[in-house]
Amino acid sequence: MSWYLVAVVMFAGSIVPDFKINTAVKFHNEISCMEYVDLYEEQLRGGLNRAFSTIESSELICVDQKTAERMQGEMIRRTK
């Protein structure tokens, strides 16, 4: 099963978290994903803040493919 890196972010003025799923990087297991986060956390957070300047807070998590698909479906439902 594939694992993905997800940023759970809160934007200024919002009460609902948003999910930024990094589909450019895929992992074979949760451990390799968490090791990647540990190694590159500062750069990942810097990139998030550059891309989305109104982020108030963020959390980096690793999720399996099924969870990522559910999160993506939830985001799509919220925009309708």
N, C-alpha and C positions, 0 to 999 in steps of 0.2 A: 504494500500500500504506500502511496505517496504522502508526504507531509509538506506543509507550506508554512511560511513565515507570515504572520498576520500582525498588523499594528491595529490595536483598538485605541481609537483616538476620540478625544472630546474637543470640540471646537468651541471657541468663544461664543457665548449666547445660546448654546444648544444644551438640551438636557438628555439627549439621546446619543449614545456612542455610535461612532461610525467605524466601519471595518475597512482597512486597506490591505488587501490580499496581494502579496508579492508572488505573482505567477512566473516571474523570470527565474526564480531559484526554487528548485524542487529537491526534496530530501528523501532518502530511502527509509528513514526512521526518525523518531522523535529525538533521540539522543544526538544524532548528527545535526539536526536543526537547532537544538539548544546550544550545542557547542559553537555553531556558527554565530548565534546571537551573542554568546559570551565573548567571542573573539572580535566581532564587529559592531557591538552595541553602540558605541559612540558615533561611528560613521553612519549607521542606520538611523539613529535619532537625528543626526545633523541633516541627513537627506530628507527625512520627513519634514523637519522644520523649514528647510529651504523650499520644498515643494508646496507645503501647506502652512503658510505663515500665521494662520489664526488658530493653530493647535494650542490648546491650554494644557493638555496632558496626554500621555500616550503610554501604552503597555505593549510590549512585544511578546507574542505567544506563538507556539507551534501547534498546528492543528492538522488532523488527518484529512484526506481528500473529502470524505463524506461530510465532515463538520464544515469544511471550507465551502462546500456546495450549499449546505443549509444556510450558512452565514450570507452567502451571495444571494440566495433566494430571499432571505429576509430584507436585505438591502433593496432588492428590486421591488418587493411589495411595498416598502416604505415610500418609494418614489412615485408610486401610482396614486 
